[in-house]
Amino acid sequence: MALVLSQHLDGSSHYDDHVGYLYHFAKVYRKTLQPGELFIYYCPEEAEGGRFYFGCGMIGDIMPDPESEELFYCELLDYVTFPVPLGIKQPNGYYYETQSSVKPFFRRAVRHIPASVYQSLLSTTGLEEDLFAGQNPFPLGGDSMDPVARLMNFNHIYMTSTPRQQRRLSDKIESGTFASRKLAELNNYVCQICQQRGFEQKTGRPYLEAHHFLSLHKKDPKSLCTENIIVVCPGCHRMLHYARVELEILPQGYLRVTLNGAVFDVRRNTLESLSTLPFKL
């Protein structure tokens, strides 16, 4: 099975979506959306050419919306835009989703389709039948399970976003979502200041926090890129905010952090340095 995700492109939606990166959805669809599932994007707007399918990808991590118990976000991996938008009907007049004259339940924003329909839609666009089984002809994020490639995709998306979208993404990262979690994984959940492993949470995952040297609130385009972020334990994070702090940029991608007189040389999380870490999937 695969999924169809409804996505407005005219700005009329009240959901906090970011096309190709984040999908914002109601709690009622939480059990429908599962990591690793393939999806097709569907635009429900009837103006300017009617309704159509326009892209595909894979569902990644799912996280609650910190502002509402009734909403969730899911990360979208390996997003590919179709070369040409595809209408909802085949040349013979049948709907793609039902493979018949029976109208699909378009009002359901997230809905399942058989794998055969998914493959038929992709085949019609001229793409491979399964972009994720072999070499992706339009790679944006690379291997969907490679955290470095996913962070590279994140950096690209953030740097090319509008200021409004950057503010939205800032809120997600400040709440401890995608980039900070991937950095923690790549650093094997070890604090980059004191070198102690984060404490174990109820879920079994070690706990670390993200610290941004260039404040998110300054809205600088570089403030969310990985080289501005280090992952630290709660104690070191408090010191970075409230102790006497001195920073010095060192060569070879390092940063000297002095906390109340104690000196720490910290590797900056550039994509080049992350790719050399001994992280194992």
C-alpha positions in Angstrom: 0.0 0.0 0.0 1.0 3.6 -0.5 -0.6 7.0 0.5 -2.0 10.0 -1.1 -1.4 13.3 0.8 -3.6 16.3 0.0 -1.5 19.5 -0.2 -2.8 22.9 -1.1 -0.5 25.0 -3.2 -2.3 28.3 -3.2 -1.6 29.2 0.5 -5.3 28.6 1.5 -4.5 25.8 4.0 -4.5 26.5 7.7 -2.0 23.7 8.2 1.7 24.5 8.8 3.0 22.5 5.8 6.3 22.9 4.0 6.1 21.2 0.6 8.6 18.4 0.2 9.8 18.6 3.8 7.1 18.7 6.5 3.5 17.6 6.4 1.1 18.9 9.1 -1.9 16.7 9.8 -4.8 16.0 12.1 -4.6 13.4 14.9 -7.3 11.3 13.1 -4.6 10.3 10.5 -1.9 9.4 13.0 -2.3 5.6 12.5 -2.6 6.0 8.8 0.8 7.7 8.4 3.7 5.4 9.2 7.4 5.9 8.7 8.7 4.3 5.5 5.4 4.5 3.6 5.5 5.9 0.1 3.3 8.7 -0.8 1.9 10.7 -3.8 1.1 14.4 -3.4 -2.4 15.5 -4.5 -3.4 19.1 -5.0 -7.2 19.5 -4.3 -7.5 23.0 -5.8 -10.0 23.2 -8.7 -8.8 26.5 -10.0 -6.1 26.9 -12.7 -6.2 23.5 -14.4 -8.1 21.5 -11.8 -7.0 18.9 -9.4 -3.8 17.0 -10.0 -0.9 14.9 -8.6 2.4 16.6 -8.5 5.1 14.7 -6.6 6.1 11.7 -4.5 8.4 10.7 -1.6 8.6 8.7 1.6 7.2 9.3 5.1 10.0 9.9 7.7 9.9 10.6 11.3 6.6 11.6 13.0 6.4 14.1 15.8 3.6 15.8 17.8 2.9 19.5 17.2 4.1 21.1 20.5 1.3 23.7 20.2 -1.7 21.3 19.8 -2.5 17.8 21.1 -4.7 17.3 18.0 -2.0 17.8 15.4 1.2 16.1 14.2 4.0 16.7 11.8 5.7 14.1 9.6 9.1 14.5 7.9 9.0 13.9 4.1 12.0 12.1 2.6 13.4 11.9 -0.9 10.8 14.3 -2.3 10.6 14.4 -6.1 8.5 16.8 -8.1 6.8 15.2 -11.2 8.2 16.5 -14.5 4.6 17.5 -15.4 1.5 17.5 -13.0 -0.8 14.6 -13.6 -4.5 15.0 -13.8 -6.8 12.8 -11.6 -8.2 10.8 -14.6 -6.6 8.5 -17.1 -7.1 9.0 -20.8 -9.9 6.5 -20.8 -11.9 8.6 -18.3 -11.2 6.4 -15.3 -9.9 7.8 -12.1 -6.3 6.8 -11.3 -7.0 6.1 -7.6 -9.9 3.7 -8.2 -9.0 2.5 -11.7 -12.6 2.9 -12.5 -15.4 5.5 -13.0 -16.0 5.4 -9.2 -15.0 8.7 -7.8 -12.3 8.5 -5.0 -13.0 9.9 -1.6 -11.2 13.1 -2.2 -12.4 14.8 1.0 -10.1 12.5 3.0 -6.8 14.3 3.2 -4.7 11.2 3.8 -5.8 8.0 2.1 -4.4 4.6 1.1 -4.0 3.5 -2.5 -2.9 0.0 -3.7 0.8 -0.4 -4.6 -0.3 -1.1 -8.2 -2.0 2.4 -8.4 1.1 4.0 -6.9 3.3 2.3 -9.6 0.8 3.2 -12.3 0.9 6.9 -11.3 4.7 7.0 -11.3 5.0 5.1 -14.5 2.6 7.6 -16.2 4.8 10.5 -15.2 7.8 8.9 -16.9 9.6 8.2 -13.6 10.8 4.8 -12.5 8.0 2.6 -11.1 9.7 2.6 -7.7 12.1 5.5 -7.1 13.2 4.0 -3.8 14.2 0.5 -5.0 17.1 1.7 -7.1 18.9 4.9 -8.2 16.7 7.9 -7.8 16.9 10.0 -11.1 16.1 13.2 -9.1 17.9 12.8 -5.8 17.3 15.5 -3.3 18.0 13.7 0.0 20.0 10.7 -1.1 19.6 7.5 0.8 16.5 8.0 3.0 18.2 6.3 5.9 21.5 8.2 5.7 21.3 10.9 8.3 24.1 13.0 6.7 22.2 13.1 3.4 19.0 14.0 5.3 20.8 16.9 7.0 22.2 18.0 3.7 18.7 18.0 2.3 17.5 20.0 5.4 20.3 22.6 4.9 19.4 23.0 1.2 15.7 23.4 2.0 16.2 25.9 4.8 18.6 28.1 2.8 16.2 28.2 -0.2 13.1 28.9 1.9 11.2 32.1 2.1 11.6 34.1 5.4 8.2 33.0 6.5 9.0 29.4 5.9 12.3 29.8 7.7 10.5 31.2 10.8 8.3 28.1 10.8 11.2 25.7 10.5 13.0 27.6 13.3 10.1 26.8 15.6 10.3 23.1 14.7 14.1 22.9 15.3 13.9 25.0 18.5 11.4 22.4 19.8 14.0 19.7 19.3 12.9 18.0 16.1 14.6 16.8 12.9 18.1 18.4 12.7 18.9 18.2 16.4 17.8 14.6 16.7 19.9 13.6 13.6 22.9 15.4 15.0 22.5 13.6 18.3 22.4 10.2 16.5 25.5 11.1 14.4 27.4 12.0 17.6 26.3 8.8 19.3 24.3 10.8 21.9 27.5 12.1 23.5 27.6 15.7 24.7 30.0 17.7 22.5 31.2 19.7 25.6 31.7 17.3 28.5 31.8 14.1 26.3 29.2 12.4 28.6 26.4 10.3 27.1 22.9 11.7 27.5 20.7 10.2 30.2 18.3 7.5 29.1 14.7 8.5 28.6 11.7 6.4 29.2 11.7 5.5 25.5 15.2 4.2 25.8 16.7 6.9 23.6 19.5 9.0 25.3 18.6 12.7 25.8 20.6 15.6 24.4 19.6 19.2 23.6 20.5 21.4 20.7 22.4 24.7 21.2 22.5 27.3 18.5 25.6 29.6 18.7 23.9 32.1 16.4 20.5 32.7 18.0 17.4 31.5 16.1 15.6 34.7 17.1 18.0 36.8 15.0 16.6 35.0 12.0 19.9 34.9 10.2 19.7 32.4 7.3 22.7 30.5 8.7 21.2 30.1 12.2 19.6 26.7 11.5 22.3 25.1 9.4 24.1 22.3 11.2 27.4 24.0 11.6 25.7 26.5 13.9 24.3 23.7 16.1 26.0 21.4 18.7 24.3 18.8 20.8 24.9 19.0 24.5 23.6 17.6 27.8 21.1 19.7 29.8 23.8 20.8 32.3 26.2 22.1 29.6 23.3 23.7 27.8 22.4 25.7 30.9 26.0 26.8 31.2 26.1 27.9 27.6 23.2 30.2 28.3 24.0 31.4 31.8 27.7 31.0 32.5 30.6 33.3 31.4 31.0 32.1 27.8 33.7 33.0 25.3 33.8 31.7 21.7 36.7 31.5 19.3 36.6 30.0 15.8 39.5 27.7 15.2 40.9 26.3 11.9 40.0 22.8 10.7 36.3 23.2 11.5 36.6 23.6 15.3 35.2 26.1 17.8 36.9 26.9 21.2 34.2 27.3 23.9 35.3 28.7 27.3 32.8 28.2 30.1 33.7 29.9 33.4 37.4 29.6 32.5 37.2 25.9 31.4 38.3 25.5 27.8 36.6 23.0 25.4 37.5 22.5 21.7 34.4 21.5 19.9 34.1 20.1 16.4 31.6 22.1 14.4 28.9 20.0 12.7 29.7 20.8 9.1 28.5 18.3 6.6 32.1 17.3 5.8 32.9 16.5 9.5 29.6 14.6 10.0 30.4 12.4 7.0 33.6 11.2 8.8 31.9 10.1 12.1 31.9 6.4 12.9 28.1 6.3 13.0 26.5 3.0 12.1 22.9 2.6 11.0 
